[in-house]
Amino acid sequence: MGNAEWTTGSGGAGAAVPYYGVPAAGPEAGPPPAVRVRGLWKRFGEQVAVAGIDLELPAGRFIGLVGPNGAGKTTTLSMVTGLLRPDDGLVQVVGRDVWSDPVGTKSRIGVLPEGLRLFERLSGGELLTFTGRLRGLPEGEVEHRAAQLLDVLDLTPARHKLVVDYSTGMRKKIGLAAALLHNPEVLFLDEPFEGVDPVSAQVIRGVLERYTGTGGTVVFSSHVMELVESLCDWVAVMAAGRIVAHGPLADVRASARSLQDAFLALVGAERAGGHDDLEWLGGGPR
Ligand SMILES: Nc1ncnc2c1ncn2[C@@H]1O[C@H](COP(=O)(O)OP(=O)(O)OP(=O)(O)O)[C@@H](O)[C@H]1O
């Protein structure tokens, strides 16, 4: 382990959270982190979706937010990107308070949300033109960037096709193009590779690697540990509404053989094993 393990005091419930990165810097210590979250809570009725998390994600990294189903990843990303109002807590993105300065923040971020809703009756090309103009980009610049993004994402042949007729993977790619068009500082992606074929996944991956290689920050959620391990250099692990570990990939993985093993140890490997209650399944009585 590269850095000493220490506790953020996160969770609001007194939980000790392994943190493997550098200590939080004061306001005077250089550029702000891509994301800073303090005491973030969200409940849906009785259900606590996010239980008072603290989180600091450094800029310029490829960051994976991982966790089992229902861990609170989508709820967290929604609150961090200004799509869902927190019950309590502070969210800053590149030093700006998301909830007191939503317009300023949103001009600096790109978002590919879960269940992306697009303007179905526009073509892919029209969608990008519309998005670029909404973002306040000059017309010529929008056309230039849109043409390049369509080309890189293999969507040029489909640029005149209506979005409603796009496949799942094509929708992810046009959504990614729309999120990148204004060259955001931080890109948030909820399950960007879900339903995407391996060729398209490789294309998306190439675009994201180029983006982080030139200083952009990617924060994406995923269940696919192999993918996170091969792409990310920083990981945050969520379980039951809390951050259970975060830091550089190698440190979160620590001595485990893989991120998958470290993940199972962190979120409870016993859940992955015991199937004693299913004695009737398969060879049992019908
Ligand atoms: N709008 C909502 N109303 C009620 N409960 C909700 C709502 N959104 C999320 N939840 C609950 O909050 C918890 C966290 O959900 P969330 O979607 O954030 O998890 P997740 O980690 O993104 O899960 P998955 O990996 O399955 O997408 C779950 O128990 C979920 O049922």
The ligand as a Gaussian input file, in Angstrom:
#p B3LYP/6-31G(d) Opt

LIG

0 1
 N      -36.639000       7.626000      -6.950000
 C      -36.491000       6.698000      -6.009000
 N      -37.493000       6.387000      -5.170000
 C      -37.352000       5.461000      -4.196000
 N      -36.206000       4.791000      -3.952000
 C      -35.167000       5.061000      -4.772000
 C      -35.250000       6.013000      -5.823000
 N      -34.043000       6.066000      -6.455000
 C      -33.253000       5.180000      -5.821000
 N      -33.916000       4.582000      -4.799000
 C      -33.372000       3.590000      -3.882000
 O      -32.147000       4.083000      -3.387000
 C      -31.183000       3.043000      -3.294000
 C      -29.969000       3.409000      -4.147000
 O      -30.353000       3.366000      -5.512000
 P      -29.339000       3.764000      -6.686000
 O      -30.104000       3.697000      -7.972000
 O      -28.670000       5.027000      -6.346000
 O      -28.273000       2.577000      -6.603000
 P      -27.156000       2.120000      -7.647000
 O      -25.923000       1.875000      -6.866000
 O      -27.078000       3.102000      -8.774000
 O      -27.770000       0.747000      -8.155000
 P      -27.595000      -0.046000      -9.553000
 O      -26.176000      -0.468000      -9.624000
 O      -28.529000      -1.203000      -9.400000
 O      -28.011000       0.903000     -10.654000
 C      -31.898000       1.769000      -3.746000
 O      -32.364000       1.092000      -2.595000
 C      -33.065000       2.282000      -4.566000
 O      -34.161000       1.386000      -4.499000

